Amino acid sequence: MKETETVALDGYPEKMTTILKFTESKKTGAYVAFVQKGVGGWWRGVREDARGKKKVCVVPPELQPQIILGQPYKVECATSKNDQYFTVLNISPQVYTAIMETAYVPNCLYRIEIHFGYKTLVFDPQSSIRNRSQLGRFMDMLKSRTDIRDHDQVVAEFEMRAKDLLRRYQNDGFIYKAD
C-alpha cells in the first residue's frame, strides 16, 4: 500500500493524501509540515532539514486546536493557487496496530519488542539505557503514545508480559533493580 495518493484534475488544484507530523513555524507560529515528491511521483512527509526540493503544508487556524505537535496524522491537502505550498483540508489521527514480541533465551536474552507503524519500542532489562531497562520509565513512555490502536489493551498486555519476563530474569539468577 502506498503511503500517499495524489489526484490532479484539469483546472483544479492538485490534491494529495499522506501521513504527516506537524511542527510550529518559528516565523509565523502556524502549524506546518513538509512534503517531498518521491520517485514514483507521490508526496511523502519529510523533516524540515531534509535535502532536496520540498513544499510546506500549512494548517489553517481552525484546524490547529485538533493537532498535537509531533504526532502522526493522515491529512488531505490541496495546492495553493500559485502552486507554492499545500493547504491542509482534513486531518485525522493516524493510529497503528501494535505487534508485541517476547524473546526469552535463558541466561542470554530477555526482551519485549512492540512494533507499530515505523516505530519499535524495546524493553530489555539487561540494557544500559534506562528507558529500555526500567519498567516504570518504559511504562510511562508507552502510556504517553497516542498513535497505538487499542492503547489500553496494549499497555495491559505489555505489563503482564514484562512481569513474567522479569520473574524469569530473576529466577535465572540475575538481579533486577526496579526504578
Residue frames as qw, qx, qy, qz and C-alpha x, y, z in Angstrom:
[[0.000, 0.888, 0.460, 0.000, 0.00, 0.00, 0.00],
 [0.386, 0.490, -0.033, 0.781, 1.31, 3.43, -0.90],
 [0.291, -0.373, -0.485, 0.735, 1.74, 5.98, 1.84],
 [0.142, 0.469, 0.075, -0.868, 0.23, 8.75, -0.29],
 [0.427, 0.533, 0.696, 0.223, -2.24, 9.33, -3.05],
 [0.057, -0.388, 0.131, 0.910, -2.15, 12.26, -5.49],
 [0.378, 0.620, 0.681, 0.090, -5.11, 13.42, -7.59],
 [0.054, -0.408, 0.161, 0.897, -4.93, 16.19, -10.20],
 [0.431, 0.623, 0.650, 0.051, -7.86, 17.16, -12.43],
 [0.341, 0.367, 0.302, 0.811, -7.72, 19.66, -15.29],
 [0.131, -0.650, -0.165, -0.730, -8.38, 23.15, -13.96],
 [0.696, -0.681, -0.126, -0.187, -8.45, 22.06, -10.32],
 [0.117, -0.765, 0.598, -0.208, -5.68, 22.23, -7.75],
 [0.592, 0.190, -0.779, 0.083, -3.67, 19.12, -7.06],
 [0.700, -0.531, 0.193, -0.436, -4.91, 17.20, -4.00],
 [0.543, 0.292, -0.768, 0.171, -2.99, 14.62, -2.07],
 [0.795, -0.544, 0.006, -0.267, -3.38, 12.39, 0.96],
 [0.592, 0.376, -0.600, 0.385, -0.40, 11.46, 3.11],
 [0.707, -0.598, -0.331, 0.185, 0.77, 10.95, 6.71],
 [0.300, 0.650, -0.209, 0.666, 2.44, 13.96, 8.37],
 [0.531, -0.538, -0.432, 0.491, 3.74, 15.17, 11.72],
 [0.117, 0.889, 0.162, 0.411, 3.33, 18.90, 12.35],
 [0.533, -0.224, -0.288, 0.764, 5.65, 21.41, 13.98],
 [0.010, -0.920, -0.287, 0.268, 5.19, 25.05, 14.90],
 [0.559, 0.631, 0.069, 0.533, 6.69, 27.53, 12.43],
 [0.515, -0.368, -0.226, 0.740, 9.37, 29.69, 14.04],
 [0.134, 0.133, 0.241, 0.952, 8.48, 32.58, 11.73],
 [0.369, -0.333, -0.338, -0.799, 4.67, 32.65, 11.85],
 [0.356, -0.141, 0.691, -0.613, 3.66, 30.39, 14.73],
 [0.807, 0.167, -0.136, -0.550, 1.40, 28.41, 12.37],
 [0.748, -0.187, 0.637, -0.003, 1.45, 24.63, 12.35],
 [0.537, 0.644, -0.417, -0.350, 3.32, 23.28, 9.32],
 [0.825, -0.145, 0.527, 0.146, 4.70, 20.05, 7.87],
 [0.148, 0.653, -0.537, -0.513, 6.92, 19.38, 4.87],
 [0.875, 0.249, 0.408, -0.076, 6.49, 17.07, 1.88],
 [0.050, -0.564, 0.652, 0.505, 8.73, 15.93, -0.91],
 [0.829, 0.354, -0.144, -0.409, 7.86, 14.19, -4.16],
 [0.706, -0.309, 0.631, 0.088, 9.04, 10.58, -4.16],
 [0.170, -0.265, 0.780, 0.541, 10.46, 8.61, -7.08],
 [0.185, 0.390, 0.885, 0.174, 7.00, 7.32, -8.02],
 [0.041, -0.413, -0.331, -0.848, 5.56, 10.84, -8.19],
 [0.509, -0.692, -0.488, -0.156, 3.69, 10.69, -4.88],
 [0.061, -0.736, 0.296, -0.606, 4.19, 13.05, -1.96],
 [0.756, -0.308, -0.525, 0.242, 5.63, 11.91, 1.38],
 [0.382, -0.919, 0.005, -0.092, 6.24, 13.68, 4.67],
 [0.718, 0.255, -0.295, 0.577, 9.83, 14.74, 5.40],
 [0.471, -0.627, -0.260, 0.563, 11.65, 16.75, 8.05],
 [0.145, 0.971, 0.050, -0.184, 12.26, 20.45, 7.54],
 [0.197, -0.762, 0.534, 0.308, 16.00, 19.89, 7.18],
 [0.817, 0.174, 0.532, 0.141, 15.64, 17.13, 4.55],
 [0.213, -0.352, 0.521, 0.748, 17.75, 17.50, 1.43],
 [0.175, 0.312, 0.789, 0.500, 16.10, 18.22, -1.90],
 [0.229, -0.219, -0.205, -0.926, 13.16, 20.25, -3.08],
 [0.133, -0.397, -0.870, 0.259, 10.16, 20.22, -0.76],
 [0.225, -0.536, -0.286, -0.762, 6.90, 22.06, -0.18],
 [0.072, -0.038, 0.661, -0.746, 5.32, 23.21, 3.04],
 [0.322, -0.511, -0.740, -0.295, 1.86, 22.10, 4.19],
 [0.067, -0.216, 0.321, -0.920, 0.13, 24.86, 6.14],
 [0.173, -0.461, -0.857, 0.150, -2.63, 24.14, 8.66],
 [0.148, -0.623, -0.243, -0.729, -5.48, 26.68, 8.71],
 [0.109, -0.337, 0.535, -0.767, -6.15, 28.26, 12.14],
 [0.753, -0.188, 0.045, -0.629, -9.50, 26.44, 12.55],
 [0.923, 0.054, -0.379, -0.033, -7.78, 23.02, 12.39],
 [0.288, 0.543, -0.607, 0.504, -4.87, 23.85, 14.74],
 [0.523, -0.434, 0.459, -0.573, -6.74, 23.07, 18.02],
 [0.969, 0.021, 0.005, -0.246, -7.20, 19.45, 16.82],
 [0.750, 0.470, -0.398, 0.242, -3.45, 18.86, 16.44],
 [0.708, -0.654, 0.207, 0.168, -0.91, 17.57, 18.94],
 [0.303, 0.825, -0.467, -0.102, 2.52, 18.55, 17.65],
 [0.061, -0.508, 0.859, -0.009, 4.82, 15.64, 16.77],
 [0.601, 0.118, 0.753, -0.239, 2.01, 13.09, 16.43],
 [0.111, -0.013, 0.767, 0.632, 1.22, 11.47, 13.05],
 [0.484, 0.476, 0.378, -0.629, -1.94, 12.49, 11.18],
 [0.417, 0.331, 0.719, 0.446, -3.50, 11.32, 7.95],
 [0.084, 0.616, 0.107, -0.776, -4.08, 14.55, 6.03],
 [0.512, 0.601, 0.528, 0.313, -5.72, 15.67, 2.83],
 [0.218, -0.590, 0.085, 0.773, -4.09, 18.71, 1.22],
 [0.553, 0.739, 0.352, 0.158, -4.64, 20.89, -1.84],
 [0.541, 0.078, 0.094, 0.832, -2.11, 23.05, -3.64],
 [0.010, -0.661, -0.218, 0.718, -2.32, 26.80, -3.35],
 [0.544, 0.793, 0.207, -0.178, -3.34, 28.95, -6.31],
 [0.243, 0.856, -0.441, -0.114, 0.29, 29.79, -7.09],
 [0.953, 0.127, -0.269, 0.048, 1.35, 26.14, -6.52],
 [0.196, 0.667, -0.549, 0.464, 3.95, 27.18, -3.92],
 [0.150, -0.217, 0.812, -0.520, 2.56, 25.29, -0.91],
 [0.375, -0.333, -0.831, -0.238, -0.19, 22.90, 0.23],
 [0.408, -0.334, 0.266, -0.808, -3.12, 23.84, 2.44],
 [0.017, -0.060, -0.976, 0.211, -4.40, 21.15, 4.81],
 [0.477, -0.245, -0.378, -0.755, -8.10, 20.42, 4.21],
 [0.854, -0.380, -0.136, -0.327, -8.81, 17.47, 6.54],
 [0.150, 0.489, -0.799, 0.316, -6.90, 15.72, 9.31],
 [0.881, -0.349, -0.116, -0.297, -7.45, 12.56, 11.30],
 [0.418, -0.658, 0.623, -0.071, -5.12, 10.98, 13.87],
 [0.697, 0.359, -0.608, -0.126, -3.07, 8.13, 12.48],
 [0.651, -0.461, 0.536, -0.277, -3.08, 5.08, 14.73],
 [0.474, 0.413, -0.763, -0.152, -1.22, 1.85, 14.17],
 [0.937, -0.258, -0.136, -0.193, -1.90, -1.72, 15.23],
 [0.199, -0.715, 0.654, -0.150, 0.76, -2.87, 17.68],
 [0.918, 0.098, -0.384, -0.013, 2.50, -6.23, 17.38],
 [0.428, -0.738, 0.471, -0.224, 4.23, -7.43, 20.53],
 [0.848, 0.242, -0.462, 0.092, 7.04, -10.00, 20.53],
 [0.597, -0.709, 0.355, -0.122, 8.69, -11.52, 23.58],
 [0.710, 0.450, -0.520, 0.151, 12.16, -13.04, 23.22],
 [0.620, -0.636, 0.398, -0.230, 13.44, -15.23, 26.05],
 [0.799, 0.287, -0.500, 0.173, 16.56, -17.37, 25.95],
 [0.743, -0.656, -0.106, 0.080, 17.56, -18.48, 29.48],
 [0.634, -0.551, 0.151, 0.521, 20.69, -16.72, 30.78],
 [0.471, 0.076, 0.444, 0.759, 21.07, -14.87, 27.49],
 [0.040, -0.252, -0.377, -0.890, 18.16, -12.86, 26.06],
 [0.036, -0.585, -0.701, 0.406, 15.30, -11.08, 27.84],
 [0.025, -0.143, 0.251, 0.957, 13.43, -8.70, 25.58],
 [0.329, 0.641, 0.673, -0.167, 9.98, -7.43, 24.59],
 [0.133, -0.077, 0.376, 0.914, 9.50, -5.50, 21.34],
 [0.341, 0.668, 0.553, -0.364, 6.40, -3.52, 20.42],
 [0.250, 0.019, 0.542, 0.802, 6.17, -2.73, 16.70],
 [0.269, 0.758, 0.552, -0.221, 3.68, -0.16, 15.36],
 [0.342, 0.927, -0.031, -0.152, 3.84, 1.97, 12.24],
 [0.651, 0.596, -0.339, 0.325, 7.50, 2.69, 11.58],
 [0.218, -0.691, 0.491, -0.484, 8.42, 2.60, 15.27],
 [0.798, -0.126, -0.582, 0.095, 9.72, -0.15, 17.57],
 [0.387, -0.729, 0.350, -0.443, 9.81, 0.17, 21.35],
 [0.725, 0.149, -0.648, 0.178, 12.16, -2.24, 23.14],
 [0.607, -0.681, 0.262, -0.317, 12.07, -3.32, 26.80],
 [0.804, 0.249, -0.478, 0.252, 15.29, -5.09, 27.79],
 [0.636, -0.771, -0.006, -0.025, 16.19, -5.44, 31.50],
 [0.817, -0.187, 0.138, 0.527, 19.85, -6.06, 30.54],
 [0.422, 0.712, 0.158, 0.538, 20.16, -2.79, 28.60],
 [0.438, -0.228, -0.270, 0.826, 22.26, 0.09, 29.89],
 [0.104, -0.312, -0.251, -0.910, 19.69, 2.55, 28.50],
 [0.150, 0.100, 0.686, -0.705, 17.32, 3.47, 31.34],
 [0.584, 0.224, 0.010, -0.780, 14.22, 3.98, 29.17],
 [0.675, 0.198, -0.643, -0.302, 14.69, 0.44, 27.86],
 [0.458, 0.085, -0.837, 0.286, 15.63, -1.34, 31.09],
 [0.078, 0.078, 0.638, -0.762, 13.50, 0.26, 33.78],
 [0.018, 0.470, 0.870, 0.149, 9.90, -0.92, 33.78],
 [0.023, -0.748, -0.442, 0.494, 8.45, 2.28, 35.25],
 [0.008, -0.559, 0.291, 0.776, 10.13, 4.55, 32.70],
 [0.027, 0.026, 0.842, 0.538, 9.18, 2.24, 29.85],
 [0.024, 0.592, 0.801, -0.087, 5.55, 2.13, 31.03],
 [0.014, 0.731, 0.179, -0.658, 5.45, 5.95, 31.20],
 [0.003, 0.369, -0.562, -0.741, 6.81, 6.16, 27.65],
 [0.004, 0.231, 0.917, 0.325, 4.32, 3.57, 26.39],
 [0.014, 0.672, 0.671, -0.315, 1.37, 5.24, 28.13],
 [0.007, 0.647, -0.023, -0.762, 2.27, 8.60, 26.56],
 [0.116, -0.033, 0.743, 0.658, 1.94, 7.23, 23.00],
 [0.492, 0.419, 0.324, -0.690, -1.22, 8.38, 21.22],
 [0.493, 0.475, -0.492, -0.538, -0.58, 6.57, 17.94],
 [0.036, 0.109, -0.993, 0.016, -1.30, 2.99, 19.07],
 [0.622, -0.223, -0.414, -0.626, -4.66, 1.36, 18.31],
 [0.821, -0.423, -0.365, -0.112, -6.33, -0.24, 21.37],
 [0.181, 0.670, -0.477, 0.539, -3.83, 1.59, 23.58],
 [0.580, -0.500, 0.417, -0.490, -5.15, 0.36, 26.95],
 [0.993, 0.009, 0.070, -0.097, -5.10, -3.28, 25.84],
 [0.695, 0.527, -0.334, 0.358, -1.53, -2.95, 24.56],
 [0.089, -0.654, 0.499, -0.562, -0.39, -1.40, 27.86],
 [0.796, -0.334, 0.326, -0.387, -2.11, -4.14, 29.89],
 [0.976, 0.201, -0.063, 0.059, -0.64, -6.93, 27.75],
 [0.465, 0.625, -0.433, 0.453, 2.83, -5.40, 27.93],
 [0.363, -0.611, 0.470, -0.524, 2.63, -5.09, 31.72],
 [0.942, -0.153, 0.210, -0.214, 1.64, -8.77, 32.02],
 [0.878, 0.385, -0.160, 0.235, 4.46, -9.90, 29.69],
 [0.211, 0.716, -0.435, 0.503, 7.03, -7.65, 31.40],
 [0.600, -0.534, 0.428, -0.414, 6.23, -9.01, 34.86],
 [0.990, 0.033, 0.132, -0.032, 6.54, -12.57, 33.54],
 [0.689, 0.577, -0.248, 0.363, 9.84, -11.75, 31.81],
 [0.070, -0.717, 0.465, -0.514, 11.25, -10.09, 34.95],
 [0.836, -0.356, 0.316, -0.273, 10.21, -13.11, 37.05],
 [0.955, 0.243, 0.000, 0.172, 12.13, -15.38, 34.64],
 [0.372, 0.744, -0.324, 0.450, 15.08, -12.96, 34.66],
 [0.369, -0.646, 0.489, -0.455, 15.31, -13.12, 38.45],
 [0.947, -0.138, 0.243, -0.160, 14.75, -16.91, 38.51],
 [0.844, 0.439, -0.138, 0.275, 17.75, -17.26, 36.19],
 [0.731, -0.333, -0.174, 0.570, 19.92, -15.61, 38.87],
 [0.299, 0.421, 0.083, 0.852, 20.02, -12.02, 37.68],
 [0.170, -0.532, -0.500, 0.662, 19.31, -9.07, 39.92],
 [0.139, 0.643, 0.461, 0.596, 16.79, -6.57, 38.61],
 [0.178, -0.258, -0.347, 0.884, 16.94, -3.09, 40.04],
 [0.109, 0.770, 0.624, 0.074, 13.49, -1.53, 40.00],
 [0.205, 0.768, 0.140, 0.590, 13.10, 2.19, 39.17]]
